[in-house]
């Protein structure tokens, strides 16, 4: 119950910030005032406020209450949200299409990333992801043999494979590692995204694993240039990686 409560408070505060009720530079009410407003403990309010701070919406000055830093919502990879969860969270309509699902032996890289014996059969998936009806990302994913059947059973327009695995098979990603670089669009990428061959793409490769460290997927995601921006915020404590919508 407490977990749901702090998320409710965070969502209400987030909506107030995004709507302009708390403009950039404004102070949020004190923890005690927020606790009284929602009839919640200060610990629950503190969790809600920490959630917004992790998103980069609010910060703090020494000896002062939390202040609004910006009026946009970012997705932190530290939260390990799916692409669909992130996109819907920042107000986009998300659609996805399976273009192919093929069983084949794992390549050397796939076997290494998925901690499999070389040549083990994996499920290779090609998907097109759309934001607000526009092709935005081409996703090539190798799913480990032990989750392949569950992914094959999903509908062609499955919104989120990872959400589906969690809901239907109790397979939940707890750990992720991300590699980011840029490359030129090949013929297939160009056709699917409606761009010219050789156009720049932003690529994110990542592996997702369970809480025991068992790899679930190894994915190569290629974003249309300008559709998504990755940013890193540095601190002495952590270096969270964030993703947010770019100008389109």
Secondary structure, 3 states (H helix, E strand, C coil): CHHHHHHHHHHHHHHHHHCCCCCCCCECCCHHHHHHHHCCCHHHHHHHHHHHHHHCCEEECCCCCEEECCCCCCEEHHHCCCHHHHHHHCCCCEEEEEEEEEEEECCHHHHHHCCCCCCCEEEEEEEEEEECCEEEEEEEEEECHHHHHHHHCCCCCCCCHHHHHHHHHCCCCCEEEEEEEEEECCHHHHHHHCCCCCCEEEEEEEEEECCCCCEEEEEEEEEECCCEEEEECCCCCCCCEEEEECCC
